[in-house]
Amino acid sequence: MKDHRILSSQEEQAAETELYRAVLALGSTEECRNFFNDLCTPAELQAMKDRWFVVELLDEGKTYRDIHDLTGVSITTIGRVARCLNNGADGYATVIKRIGNKS
C-alpha cells in the first residue's frame, strides 16, 4: 500500500477546492475529456461514466432492473446513485437542470 502524507483537514479542503477550480477552468467537452483521461485510471473513469448514465436513466423513469439490464451496472450501485439523486447534495439534480433532459 502506498504511504500518504497526512494532510490537515484545512490542507485536505484546500486540495479539494483546487481540484474543483481546475474542473471549472475547463472550457470545452474536449478539454474536460482530456483532463479526466489524465486524472483518472480507465476503471475510475468508467465507473464515473456508468454512474452518470444511471443518473440519466433514473431521471427518465427507468426501473433499477431495466437500468441493470441495459448497462450491466449492479443493482447496489444503481441504488446508491438513486439515493444521491433523491437525497444527496443536489449535485446530480443541478447538472440535470442545467443541461436538460435529453429525452
N, C-alpha and C positions, 0 to 999 in steps of 0.2 A: 504494500500500500504506500502511496506517495505521502511524504510528510508535507503538511501545510503549515505555513506560518500562521500563527494565531493572530487574527485581527481583532481589534476592539470593536464594539458594536458601532461606534462612530466611524471607524475606518471601513467596516463592512457596509454600512449605509452609504458612505461616500462612493465606494466602488460600485454599488448597485446603481446609484444615481448616475454615475458616469456611463455605465452601460446603457441606461435608458436614454441619456443625452446622445450617445452615439447612434442609437436607433433613430431618434428624432432628427438627426442630422442627415439621414439618407434622403435623397431627393427623387428616387425612382424605384420602380419594382426591380429593375435590373441591379441597381446599387444594393438594394435590400437582399436580393438573391445572392450576390457576391459576398456581402458581409456575413450572412448566415452560413454560407458554404465555408467561409474561412473560420467562423466562430465555432461551429458545431461539428461533431462527428456525423457521418452519414446516418447512424442509428438515432442520434438525438434529433436531427432534422426530420427524419421520417416520423418519429413519434410526434413532433410538433405538427407536421402536415396532417397526420392521421387525426389528431385531436381537433384541429381546425375544421377538417372535413366533417367530423362528427358534430361539431357545433352547427355547421350549416345544415346538416341533415336533421338535427333535432329542431332547428328553427323552422324547417319545412314541415315539421309534424311527423316525421318518420318514427316508427317504433324502434326500441332497442334491438329487437330481433331483426328487423329489416336492415338496420344500420350494420349490425354484425354480419349479416349475410352479404351485404353489399361491399363491406370494407375488410372484413376479417378482424376488425378491432374487437377486443374482448368485451364482454358484457360489463365486466368490472370497470374497465376504462371508460366505457360509454356512460356508466352510472356516475363516475367521478366527474366527467365533463358536464353531465346534466346537472349535478349538484352545484358546480361552479356557475353554470349558466343561470340557474334559478336562485342560488343563494350565495354567490361568490362576491367578489369585489366590483362587479359590473363591468369588468374588462371586456368580456365577450360581447355583452349587450351593447356597450359603447361602440365597438367596432361594427357590429351588425347594423346598428342605426346609421353609422356614418357611411358605410359602403353600400348599404341597401341589400335587400334580399334578392338574389339572382333569379328566384323562381317567379 
